[in-house]
Amino acid sequence: MGRKKLIKAAAVQINSVYGSANENLKKGVGMVKEAAANGAELICLPELWNTGYVLNKEFLNKLAEPPEGKTISLFRRLSAELNVVLIIPFAERGEDSSYYISAAVIDKDGSLKGVHRKSLLWGREKEAFQPGKNEYTVYNTSVGRVGVLICYDAEFPEPARILALKSAEIITVPSVWSTKAERRWDIQLPARALDNQVYILGVNASGENLCGKSKVINPFGKIIGESPRSEEHILYGGINKDEIKQAREEIPYLKDYHLISKKHE
């Protein structure tokens, strides 16, 4: 029997309550369970969904957690229970008491594959958080080779290209993207998919001054699903790995970019 090609992914567009970690956690767990019940195998939540978009160090001191803390431990158990791959952003407390905007990659057996720290901070984020290293890891998961770019990370072409050169198949982009920047959201995510012939799962938050519109984009840069602008929503989309191969054969960007490809091997 050949390997299964079609993977159902879910972008959980959630409206977080600022600073209310318990309330947000309860809602997030419920929406993840709903997505899994509807057949999703890869589920991603938005940037800083569990705390809200908190840039206050006093709040972060109360709300930030290490990867082995309550939130990620809970989702590791939930991942194994539901048999799903989860991308769970969180406000991370580092070993040196610094704070990072991070996302945990959890495989179907509950194992923590790794944590991506946002490397490119936007605006006032620099006042509260430290940037992660400019290192972009592809995680081997049960649904394929997955990369993570958090919000502003995806506004630069280089991080997505580095992930593609490392053979990423799916790039998840958990975000808190504003209405003011909506045009960039609509342009840059399809561009990242097309430039690199990967699937992009763009997962935005909803709420005041946020543009919503979570997206699933195929390797040809086509938006195959999009959430509403202003409400909570679970967006589903199918990921067909044969389509990645087809796109890379028809549009040989990566093959013809061999000099940079060798540099990053």
Secondary structure, DSSP 8 states (H G I E B T S, - for coil): -----EEEEEEEE----TT-HHHHHHHHHHHHHHHHHTT-SEEE--TTTTT-S---HHHHHHH-B-TTSHHHHHHHHHHHHHT-EEEEEEEEE-TTS-EEEEEEEE-TTS-EEEEEE--S--TTHHHH-----S----EEETTEEEEE--GGGGGSHHHHHHHHHTT-SEEEEE---BSTTHHHHHHHHHHHHHHHT-EEEEE---STTB----EEE-TTS-EEEE--SSS-EEEEEEEEHHHHHHHHHHS-HHHHTHHHHHHT-
